[in-house]
Amino acid sequence: MRNYQLVYLIFSVLLLSSCQASSSLSDSQNITVREDLFNDQAFTTYIKTVIETEQQIFHLDDDIKRIVAERIIPVKDPQKRAKKLLRQIFKNRSIGIVYSSSANLVASEAFHNNTANCLSLTIMAYALAKEANLNMRFQQVDIPEYWVRNEQYNMLTGHVNLLLLTDKFANTQVIYGRGNLQIDFDPYVSKKTFPSHLIDKKRVVAMFYTNKGAQALVDNHYDIAYAYLKAAVVTDPSFSNGWGNLGLLYRLSNYKNLAEQTYLHALNLDAENNTVLSNYAYLLKMNGNFTQYENITRKLENKRKHNPYYQALLADEANYQGDYKAAIQYYKKAIKLNSNIHEFYFELAKIYYRLNALNKAKKAMRKAIALNHIPRTERQYVAKLNFLKTVNQTYP
């Protein structure tokens, strides 16, 4: 069963940059674009896709600029101005914001919209800070591998936030409470201590394009996916994730030789890119190179077996295939590795409900509620628990 699940895992993994980054500052000025890895003639209408420019991605409309000018800029002290901006951002976000991995919005859209992904909100916060005359940098936060499902695909996500700096001392971090002032839209990450390092703006633009390309691929709009993924690697030729998704697009389009070359280039840029390695392994299996495939998958599984999110991914795959008993076992393994992640209990509750094990479903929901500290999520969980109680009373 483990190998079966892994096959589906490898088949369906995309690199999603909802808050994702690579391992270091991009060095695109020293890495040339591999023109030989492009295949324009295979995606004949890609040129019609209108790609947002960097200026458009970070642009703020006049209404937003007016808010910044009236409420933020008058605060003279940079640290106090940074804190005021932080309160303003989270005040706006606290009402009805819905996170969606497919909501890839430019800065102005993210400010006005009730639905956005993490990267879009971070881009918005960067643009606001820039408008408020604050120095800031993008940071990668090295969280464990974490996947989300988008239809038949699993998407690997990472995390990016903002570090705000003072105007007077460009290398001095703004102090907020006991730590550096950071803008982070993930409450789990903001409460944990993970290693982090700076990335540049070009890398973030490449991430935005990669997100748009990944979503187009999921939607089977391959020419649009090609347009965005090509834009990503032209913007930042050192971005392994962009090349990795381009390789997956080639494989799905049956350009296997080109897919292999693109995967190998992505791995040359980042040998530790496990998702590219996974997808490359699946391509090897398709081509009959079973020994290499097994060696890679064994290596990857050894690296991931202690990651609770990997066990949860296997659970999700089993659930997707209708193997509910296997899914329960994988979620139990995930919980054994980390018993403080409320989403595991919520997913477990859904499977128990599907199996009509209502008492176990209610128990799992209560645990999810106890561990969750996000008000909007708590309301959803409580509503589902109340529903379970009703079902149990109606159908004892």
N, C-alpha and C positions, 0 to 999 in steps of 0.2 A: 504493500500500500504506500510506503514512503516514496519509492521510486515513481510510482504512478502519480502521486500528488506533485512530485518535483517536476515531472514532465510538464504538467499543466502550469506550474509556476514559471518554468523557464519560457514556455511558449508565450505567456501573456504579460511579461513584465515590461513596463515602460518606465523611463526615468522622468518623474514629474518634479517640477521646480516650484511647487506651491509655496514653499519656503526653502528651496533647495539651493545649495552651492557646491562647488568642488573643494578640493583640499587646500588651495592656496590662492593668493592673488594671481589673476590671470596674467600671462606674459605674452599676450597676443602679438606684441610688436616684434618679438623674436621668433615667432612661429609662423611660417607661411601657410596659406590656405592650400589644401590638397585639391587643386582643380580637377585632378584625374579621378577623384571620387564623386564628382557630380554627374548627374545623368539627366540633363535638361530635356533631352529628346524623348525620354520615357514619360514625362509629365508635361504634356504639350501646353496645357492651359495654366501652368503655375504662374506664368508671368503676369496674368490678369489679377492675381491676388494683390490687394493693396496692403502693404506692410507698414505698420505704424513706425514712424521715425522715432529716434531717441527723444527729440524735442516734444513730439506729440505724447509720448508715454509719460513724461514728467510734467507736462503742461498743466497749469491751474487756471481755471476760468476766472473772470472778473469778480464774480460773487465770492469765490473762495479767497481771492487776494484781498478783497475788502474786509473779510472777517479777520484775516491775519493782520492787516494794517491797523484795524480798530482795536483788536483785543490782545494781540501778541507783541507787535513791534514796540508799542509805547513803554513796555517794561525794559528799563535800561540795563539792568544787571543781567549778563548772559545766563547765569545759573537760574535766576528767577524766571527769566523769559523761557528757558528750556522747560522748567517745571510747569509754567502756565500753558505752554504748547502741549505738553504731555496730558495735562488735565483736559484740555480742549478736545484733543483727539479721542481720548477714551470716553469723554462725556458724549460725544457724537456717536461713538461705536456702541454704547451701552444699550441703545434702544433698538431692538428688533434686528440686529445684524445677524445674518445667516451666512455661514461659511460654506463655500462650494468650490471644490477643486476645479470645476470647469468655468468659473466666473473670472476670466482673465481680463481685467479692466485696466485702463489707463488711470492716472492719478485723479483727474477730475471726476470720472465715472465712479471710482471707488469711494470718493468723498460723498457723493450724492446718493449712491445706490445702497439698498439694504442687503444686497448679496454681493460677496466678493471673496476671492481666495486670499491666503495669507500674503503671498508675494505682492498682489495688487495693493493691499493695505499698507505694506511696508514701503512700496514705491510712493504711495500717497503721502505717508508720513515723512519720507525723505524730501519730497517736493515742498511740503509745508514748512519743514525746518529750514530748507534753503531759502524760501520766501521770507522767513522770519530772521534771516541773517545769522543763522546758527551753523556752526561747522558740524558735520556728521560724516560717519562712514558706515558702510554696510559691513556686517559681520556674518560669517558662517558659524553656526553652533553645531558642534559635532555630536548630534544625538544618535542613538542606535538606529539601525535600518528599520524603517517603518513603512508599511504599505497600506494603500487604500484601493478599493475595487471601483473601477469605472466600467460598467457593463462586463464584457468578457475579459477585460484587461485588469491586471494588478499594476498599480502605479507606485513606484518607490518615491517617497518624499523625504526631504531633508529640512533644514531650517535656516532661515536668515532673519536677523533683526538689525536694529540700528543702534549705534553708539554715538551719543551726542558729545561734542567737544566745545570748550569755551572759545569765544572769539579772540580773546587776548593771548591765550597760550594754546597754539594749535595742537600741541602734543600733550596737553593736560586734559584728563578726563573729567567731565562734569560729575560732581558728587551729588548723589540724591539719596538721602538717608545714610545707610551704611555701605552702599555700593555705588557703582557707576550708574549714571542715568542711561537707561536703555529703553527703547520703544519696542515692545514685543507683543504680538497679538495671540500668542499661545500661552495660556495660563500655566500649563504643565511645564513648559520649558522655562518660563520666567521664574518659576519657583525652584528649579533645580540648578545645580552647578555642573555645566558641561564645558569642555574646552571650546574656545572660540578663536577665530582669527579673521583679519580683514580681507575683504574682496573688493574689487573695483566696480565702477559703474558699468563698464562694458560687459562685465560678467553678468550683472543683473539684467541688462537689456537682452543678452543672449538667453538667459533663463526665461524671460517673458516670451520671447519668440519660441523657445522650446515648449513651453506650456501650450501656446496656441497651436503649434504643430502637433503635439501629442493629442490634444483634444480633436483636432481635425482627423488624425489617424483613427482614433476611436470611432469617430462618426463616418468613417470610410470615405472621407474626402481627401484622397491621396495627393492630388495635385496641390491643394492648399497646404497639406501637411509638408510636402516637399518644399514649397515656397518658404514657409516659416523655419523649417529645420535648416535649410540652406542659409537663410538670413542669420540664424543663430551662429553657425560655425564661421560665416564670413565676418560677423561682428567680433567674435572671439574664437579664433582658430584653435586655441588651447582647451576649449570646453569639451571634455570627454563625453559628457552626457548628451550634448547635442549630436555629436558624431554617432554615439550609440543608438539614439533614436532614429537617426537617418539610416543606420544599418538595419534596424528592425523594419523600417519602411521598405527598404530594398528587398529584404527577405519575404515580406508579405506580398510584394509585387513580383516575386519569383525571379529576382535578379540575385541569385545565390552567390555567385562569384564576387560581385560587387559588394554584397552584404558582408561577406567574409573579410574582404580587404578593408572595409569601413570599420568593422568590429576590431580588427587588429590595430588599425590606426588609433581608435579610441583607447584601446588597452595600452598602446605605446605611450599615449599621453598620461594615462593613469592606470597603472598595473593593478591597483587595488579597487578598481571599479567593478564590484561584484555583480552588478546587474548586467553590465555589458558582457562579463564573463559567462553569466548564466545563459544569456541569449546566444552567445557564440557557441556554447556547449550544445544547445539545442540544434543549432545549424549543423554542427559536426555530426550529431545523431541522425539528422535528416540525410546527410551525405554518406552515412554508413561508417563513420569513424567512431565506432562504439567504445574502443579503448580510451581514446582521448576524452570522449564524452563522460565516461564513468570516472575517470581520474579527476576531471574538473568538478563534477557534481559531488564527488566524495569530499574533495577539498572544501567546497563551498558549504556543504552540510556540517562539516566539522567546525567551520568558522561561525556558523549561524545557530547551532543547536542550543546554545545557552542564551540566545536572544528570545525573550518572550514574544516579541512581535513576529518573529519568524514562525513560532508555533501557532500563533493566532492566524498567520497567513495560511498555513497548512490547514487550519481549521476552516477558514473561509473557503478554501479550495474544495475541501471535502463537502462542506455545506452546499456549495455551488453545484457539485456533482450529485447531490442527493444522498450522500453517505453520512447521515446524521450521527450515527454512533461514533464514527471516526472523528467527526468534527467535535463532538463532546470531549473525547479523549485528548485531542490536541489543545482545546481550550483549557482543560484541566492541567495539562503540562505548562501552558502559558501562565496560568495562575500560580502554579507551584514555583515558577521562576520569578514571578512578581505578582504578589497578591493585592497590590494597591492600584491596579488599573481598572477603572470602573467599566470601560468599554467591554472588557472581556466578559464580565458578569452579565452585561446587557445582551451581548450576542448569545451567550449561553442560555439566557432566559428565553430568547426568541426560538432557539432550537427546542428547548423543553416544551414550550407552548405548541410548537409544530407537532411534537410527539404526544401531545395531550398529557404531559407530566406537569400538571398545573401547580402542584405544591412546590416542586423543584423550581419551576419558573418564577413563582412568587419569591422564593428564598433568594434566588439569584438577583431578582429585581431589587429586593431590599438591600442587598449588598452593594449593588451598583449605586443606589441612592445614597447610601452611607459614605461611599468613597468619593462621589462627585461633589464638586464645590462650585459648579457653574450654574447660576440661577435658572437660565433658560433650559439647560439640559435637565436640571432637577425637576422642573415643571413637566417636561416630557416624560421623564421616568415615572413620576408620581401618577400621571395620567394613565400610563400603561399598567402600573401596578393596580390602580383602582379598576381598570378594565378586567384584569386577571381575576380580581376578587369577585367581580360581577359574573364572569364566566363560570367560576367555580360554584357560585351560589345557584346559577341557573341550571348548570349541568354537573351535579355532584358526582 
